[in-house]
Amino acid sequence: MVGAGLIGATRIMRLAGSAETALEQGRSIDIVGPILGQLTSAFSEMRDEAQFWLANAKGVPCPTIRTDGLDELYALLDSRNLAASDKFGLLSPSLNELLGAVRFDRLCYAMDNLDFPLGAQLLRQDMLANAQA
């Protein structure tokens, strides 16, 4: 059984709670808007991960990762933002399928060691290699 965290549902719950609290407190759109933007992104990511798990359960090939998901992960890694760990966790099953075992293991090593610069470099190389293929 796929856990709620694996498909991003816990992130959605956390963001929805933050948005609700901000709205109840009468916060400005400058505060609420970015939270709602993150919530929208989280729903898209959850859809992608749910599709991945459903496809694997049915023996159907894994759907590809949306480019904006990779771009967001790269940006988080490049800025050394700890949110990169959560994003990587969400994208890991699809990344493993996309990158292959060896390249994925190198990226996992960087993530496990919180070596975000190396992770960004590896991801960028893989994104460029896939774009040229």
Phi and psi in degrees as GROMACS dihedral restraints (atoms count N, CA, C in turn):
[ dihedral_restraints ]
;  ai    aj    ak    al  type     phi  dphi    fc
    3     4     5     6     1   -79.5    20    10
    4     5     6     7     1   127.1    20    10
    6     7     8     9     1   -74.3    20    10
    7     8     9    10     1   153.7    20    10
    9    10    11    12     1   -58.1    20    10
   10    11    12    13     1   -36.8    20    10
   12    13    14    15     1   -66.6    20    10
   13    14    15    16     1   -30.9    20    10
   15    16    17    18     1   -67.0    20    10
   16    17    18    19     1   -32.0    20    10
   18    19    20    21     1  -100.8    20    10
   19    20    21    22     1     5.2    20    10
   21    22    23    24     1    93.8    20    10
   22    23    24    25     1     5.8    20    10
   24    25    26    27     1   -66.5    20    10
   25    26    27    28     1   -34.1    20    10
   27    28    29    30     1   -68.1    20    10
   28    29    30    31     1   -34.5    20    10
   30    31    32    33     1   -65.3    20    10
   31    32    33    34     1   -41.2    20    10
   33    34    35    36     1   -62.0    20    10
   34    35    36    37     1   -44.3    20    10
   36    37    38    39     1   -59.8    20    10
   37    38    39    40     1   -43.8    20    10
   39    40    41    42     1   -64.7    20    10
   40    41    42    43     1   -45.6    20    10
   42    43    44    45     1   -67.4    20    10
   43    44    45    46     1   -39.9    20    10
   45    46    47    48     1   -62.9    20    10
   46    47    48    49     1   -39.7    20    10
   48    49    50    51     1   -63.6    20    10
   49    50    51    52     1   -40.9    20    10
   51    52    53    54     1   -64.2    20    10
   52    53    54    55     1   -42.3    20    10
   54    55    56    57     1   -64.9    20    10
   55    56    57    58     1   -43.7    20    10
   57    58    59    60     1   -61.6    20    10
   58    59    60    61     1   -44.8    20    10
   60    61    62    63     1   -62.1    20    10
   61    62    63    64     1   -45.0    20    10
   63    64    65    66     1   -62.5    20    10
   64    65    66    67     1   -40.5    20    10
   66    67    68    69     1   -67.8    20    10
   67    68    69    70     1   -41.8    20    10
   69    70    71    72     1   -62.2    20    10
   70    71    72    73     1   -32.4    20    10
   72    73    74    75     1   -85.0    20    10
   73    74    75    76     1     0.5    20    10
   75    76    77    78     1    69.1    20    10
   76    77    78    79     1    29.8    20    10
   78    79    80    81     1   -64.2    20    10
   79    80    81    82     1   156.1    20    10
   81    82    83    84     1   -73.6    20    10
   82    83    84    85     1   165.3    20    10
   84    85    86    87     1   -62.4    20    10
   85    86    87    88     1   -25.1    20    10
   87    88    89    90     1   -64.1    20    10
   88    89    90    91     1   -27.9    20    10
   90    91    92    93     1   -91.0    20    10
   91    92    93    94     1   -46.8    20    10
   93    94    95    96     1   -73.5    20    10
   94    95    96    97     1   -38.3    20    10
   96    97    98    99     1   -54.3    20    10
   97    98    99   100     1   -51.8    20    10
   99   100   101   102     1   -62.8    20    10
  100   101   102   103     1   -34.2    20    10
  102   103   104   105     1   -64.6    20    10
  103   104   105   106     1   -44.3    20    10
  105   106   107   108     1   -65.6    20    10
  106   107   108   109     1   -34.3    20    10
  108   109   110   111     1   -63.8    20    10
  109   110   111   112     1   -42.3    20    10
  111   112   113   114     1   -65.7    20    10
  112   113   114   115     1   -36.5    20    10
  114   115   116   117     1   -64.6    20    10
  115   116   117   118     1   -42.3    20    10
  117   118   119   120     1   -60.4    20    10
  118   119   120   121     1   -45.3    20    10
  120   121   122   123     1   -62.7    20    10
  121   122   123   124     1   -40.9    20    10
  123   124   125   126     1   -63.4    20    10
  124   125   126   127     1   -37.8    20    10
  126   127   128   129     1   -63.7    20    10
  127   128   129   130     1   -41.2    20    10
  129   130   131   132     1   -63.2    20    10
  130   131   132   133     1   -43.3    20    10
  132   133   134   135     1   -64.6    20    10
  133   134   135   136     1   -40.4    20    10
  135   136   137   138     1   -63.4    20    10
  136   137   138   139     1   -40.3    20    10
  138   139   140   141     1   -59.8    20    10
  139   140   141   142     1   -45.6    20    10
  141   142   143   144     1   -62.5    20    10
  142   143   144   145     1   -44.0    20    10
  144   145   146   147     1   -69.9    20    10
  145   146   147   148     1   -37.8    20    10
  147   148   149   150     1   -62.9    20    10
  148   149   150   151     1   -40.9    20    10
  150   151   152   153     1   -61.5    20    10
  151   152   153   154     1   -40.4    20    10
  153   154   155   156     1   -59.4    20    10
  154   155   156   157     1   -49.7    20    10
  156   157   158   159     1   -67.3    20    10
  157   158   159   160     1   -39.1    20    10
  159   160   161   162     1   -64.7    20    10
  160   161   162   163     1   -41.8    20    10
  162   163   164   165     1   -62.5    20    10
  163   164   165   166     1   -43.6    20    10
  165   166   167   168     1   -67.6    20    10
  166   167   168   169     1   -33.6    20    10
  168   169   170   171     1   -67.4    20    10
  169   170   171   172     1   -28.7    20    10
  171   172   173   174     1   -96.6    20    10
  172   173   174   175     1    -2.5    20    10
  174   175   176   177     1    77.7    20    10
  175   176   177   178     1    16.8    20    10
  177   178   179   180     1   -88.9    20    10
  178   179   180   181     1   145.9    20    10
  180   181   182   183     1   -56.8    20    10
  181   182   183   184     1   148.1    20    10
  183   184   185   186     1   -66.4    20    10
  184   185   186   187     1   135.4    20    10
  186   187   188   189     1   -68.9    20    10
  187   188   189   190     1   155.5    20    10
  189   190   191   192     1   -76.1    20    10
  190   191   192   193     1   155.9    20    10
  192   193   194   195     1   -75.3    20    10
  193   194   195   196     1   137.9    20    10
  195   196   197   198     1   -66.6    20    10
  196   197   198   199     1   143.2    20    10
  198   199   200   201     1   -59.7    20    10
  199   200   201   202     1   -37.2    20    10
  201   202   203   204     1   -65.9    20    10
  202   203   204   205     1   -28.6    20    10
  204   205   206   207     1   -66.0    20    10
  205   206   207   208     1   -43.0    20    10
  207   208   209   210     1   -66.8    20    10
  208   209   210   211     1   -41.8    20    10
  210   211   212   213     1   -62.5    20    10
  211   212   213   214     1   -40.8    20    10
  213   214   215   216     1   -65.6    20    10
  214   215   216   217     1   -43.2    20    10
  216   217   218   219     1   -60.9    20    10
  217   218   219   220     1   -45.1    20    10
  219   220   221   222     1   -59.8    20    10
  220   221   222   223     1   -44.9    20    10
  222   223   224   225     1   -62.4    20    10
  223   224   225   226     1   -40.5    20    10
  225   226   227   228     1   -65.8    20    10
  226   227   228   229     1   -42.0    20    10
  228   229   230   231     1   -65.1    20    10
  229   230   231   232     1   -45.0    20    10
  231   232   233   234     1   -63.4    20    10
  232   233   234   235     1   -33.4    20    10
  234   235   236   237     1   -91.3    20    10
  235   236   237   238     1     3.8    20    10
  237   238   239   240     1    58.6    20    10
  238   239   240   241     1    40.5    20    10
  240   241   242   243     1   -89.9    20    10
  241   242   243   244     1   129.4    20    10
  243   244   245   246     1   -64.2    20    10
  244   245   246   247     1   -17.3    20    10
  246   247   248   249     1   -62.6    20    10
  247   248   249   250     1   -15.4    20    10
  249   250   251   252     1   -60.5    20    10
  250   251   252   253     1   -32.7    20    10
  252   253   254   255     1   -63.8    20    10
  253   254   255   256     1   -44.1    20    10
  255   256   257   258     1   -64.7    20    10
  256   257   258   259     1   -44.8    20    10
  258   259   260   261     1   -62.6    20    10
  259   260   261   262     1   -42.8    20    10
  261   262   263   264     1   -60.9    20    10
  262   263   264   265     1   -42.1    20    10
  264   265   266   267     1   -59.3    20    10
  265   266   267   268     1   -39.4    20    10
  267   268   269   270     1   -68.0    20    10
  268   269   270   271     1   -38.3    20    10
  270   271   272   273     1   -91.1    20    10
  271   272   273   274     1    -8.8    20    10
  273   274   275   276     1   -52.3    20    10
  274   275   276   277     1   -48.5    20    10
  276   277   278   279     1   -60.1    20    10
  277   278   279   280     1   -41.6    20    10
  279   280   281   282     1   -71.8    20    10
  280   281   282   283     1   -38.0    20    10
  282   283   284   285     1   -62.9    20    10
  283   284   285   286     1   -40.9    20    10
  285   286   287   288     1   -58.9    20    10
  286   287   288   289     1   -43.9    20    10
  288   289   290   291     1   -66.2    20    10
  289   290   291   292     1   -41.8    20    10
  291   292   293   294     1   -71.1    20    10
  292   293   294   295     1   -44.7    20    10
  294   295   296   297     1   -87.6    20    10
  295   296   297   298     1   -26.0    20    10
  297   298   299   300     1    88.8    20    10
  298   299   300   301     1   161.8    20    10
  300   301   302   303     1   -60.4    20    10
  301   302   303   304     1   -47.1    20    10
  303   304   305   306     1   -65.9    20    10
  304   305   306   307     1   -50.6    20    10
  306   307   308   309     1   -67.0    20    10
  307   308   309   310     1   -37.3    20    10
  309   310   311   312     1   -64.9    20    10
  310   311   312   313     1   -40.9    20    10
  312   313   314   315     1   -61.6    20    10
  313   314   315   316     1   -38.6    20    10
  315   316   317   318     1   -63.6    20    10
  316   317   318   319     1   -42.0    20    10
  318   319   320   321     1   -67.5    20    10
  319   320   321   322     1   -39.9    20    10
  321   322   323   324     1   -61.0    20    10
  322   323   324   325     1   -41.8    20    10
  324   325   326   327     1   -58.5    20    10
  325   326   327   328     1   -46.0    20    10
  327   328   329   330     1   -62.4    20    10
  328   329   330   331     1   -42.9    20    10
  330   331   332   333     1   -67.7    20    10
  331   332   333   334     1   -42.9    20    10
  333   334   335   336     1   -60.5    20    10
  334   335   336   337     1   -31.6    20    10
  336   337   338   339     1   -96.8    20    10
  337   338   339   340     1     9.7    20    10
  339   340   341   342     1    52.4    20    10
  340   341   342   343     1    33.2    20    10
  342   343   344   345     1   -90.9    20    10
  343   344   345   346     1    75.2    20    10
  345   346   347   348     1   -64.7    20    10
  346   347   348   349     1   -36.5    20    10
  348   349   350   351     1   -60.1    20    10
  349   350   351   352     1   -42.7    20    10
  351   352   353   354     1   -65.6    20    10
  352   353   354   355     1   -42.6    20    10
  354   355   356   357     1   -58.7    20    10
  355   356   357   358     1   -43.4    20    10
  357   358   359   360     1   -63.2    20    10
  358   359   360   361     1   -42.4    20    10
  360   361   362   363     1   -63.5    20    10
  361   362   363   364     1   -45.9    20    10
  363   364   365   366     1   -64.5    20    10
  364   365   366   367     1   -42.8    20    10
  366   367   368   369     1   -65.1    20    10
  367   368   369   370     1   -42.4    20    10
  369   370   371   372     1   -61.4    20    10
  370   371   372   373     1   -43.8    20    10
  372   373   374   375     1   -59.8    20    10
  373   374   375   376     1   -43.3    20    10
  375   376   377   378     1   -68.3    20    10
  376   377   378   379     1   -37.8    20    10
  378   379   380   381     1   -65.5    20    10
  379   380   381   382     1   -40.9    20    10
  381   382   383   384     1   -66.9    20    10
  382   383   384   385     1   -41.5    20    10
  384   385   386   387     1   -63.0    20    10
  385   386   387   388     1   -41.5    20    10
  387   388   389   390     1   -70.5    20    10
  388   389   390   391     1   -33.7    20    10
  390   391   392   393     1   -67.1    20    10
  391   392   393   394     1   -33.9    20    10
  393   394   395   396     1   -82.2    20    10
  394   395   396   397     1   -19.3    20    10
